[in-house]
Amino acid sequence: MINKSAIELRELFTSGSVKALEIAQTFLDHIEQKDKDIGAFLHVLKERVLDKAKSLDLKRERGEPLGKLAGVPIAIKDNIHIHGERSTCGSRFLENYKAPFNSRVVELLEEEDALLIGKTNMDEFAMGSSTENSAYQLTRNPLDITCVPGGSSGGSAAAVSAFMAPLALGSDTGGSIRQPAAFCGNIGFKPSYGRVSRYGLVAFASSLDQIGPFGRTVADIALSMEVLARPCPYDSTCLSFKEESFTREQHHGIKGMTIAVPWHFLKDLEPASMANFQSSIQKLESLGARIIDVDLSLLQSAVSIYYIVATAEASTNLARFDGIRYGLRSKNAKTLDEIYDLSKEEGFGREVKRRILLGTYVLSSTHKEIFYKKAQKVRARLSAEFKAIFEKADLIAMPTAPTPAFKIGAVQDPLQMYLGDIYTIGANLAGLPAISLPSGLNKEGLSYGLQLMGAHFNDHLVLRGAFAFHG
């Protein structure tokens, strides 16, 4: 049963072939057995998922309508609130914090009868590209447990890859869904900014963050988007659209579509990764797509822009963690100033402190004009360049990451880690939809990822391209 897709599991349950309780127990047993080696979950919601499964079985027996995700286990990244459950964000600062309300996405999943099976490990406050920055545990890549699963949503990616859940939710600020999906050999989709509610997501960088799904099939991703991409009365950045059938896109194909490739921007890609990417482009071409070369040289500045904007917003968002209102309060503090200082010193990890300091620096009165405002101007130019490309192309294709997954502990230089986001950051800066698809394995059995990117709110076209490529 663990090998079934979300759609297959739902059909098994709704047809009466299996009970929801059987599905839930099967996945709980598999998590107990498998997660000892992987470390994908911070909290397994055993009682909650079993109670929900029992209520679903009764609901089906009564002949009541069942939701789109009825009987489907889903893992949730630990920065997305589930009412009454811990939301630690992978940080000691929130070790005992329990969410006082449901995030909008959890609300929607539960309305559609999903089984929320657990909260997954992550880089602290979503700051990292390897899930090595979690304050609690190390998550390993199911394809090779000596390698990282990517980050910051590494726990969710690993859970799907290790068949501990057919679907999982992550958050993507600069590639944190797509890069771990590529590393773990599954599919990760970052919707357009404003397509999915961020209400109940603990903010890292508010103008960049977006919740999205992981899955093993594009059809499952599309099904989950039909649930997640709904209006939210609590999030002013979440826009209203007429309800779409994303799953219908799989029947259209990409014959006649134009796909842009910024070949010059990819000139430094390592030979094996370039060979894999070229093979992926040839496949798209064989499916009827027209490939054109475009100039996206401004993306060379994307890492610099991102780490100015993201750290500035992180510095502002994390100012609320002061040891007064919620979270950790230092037991060594004797004065008000010591509460502020020591609580942050003891509660935050090294990478979070680094980004808060950098963000505070670029927002300081003497540096705001030089760094932050200039970065926002270049960000606007980058968005304009993307817009111009999408006037002549339907999609943009790039690798998801420069290399497959690297060994645990192999990257110690923060700058080298930051540069690994170079192909994913652009979609966040411009608010574009983008998906990572597995595109083959290297000789060590590690996965490559192909990234398809679309114009703002053209999420359906991105999924259409993904259906064609991945099947």
Summary of the structure (lengths in Angstrom):
residues: 471
radius of gyration: 21.3
end to end distance: 21.0
largest distance: 69.1
contacts: 1847
relative contact order: 0.13
helix: 44%
strand: 14%
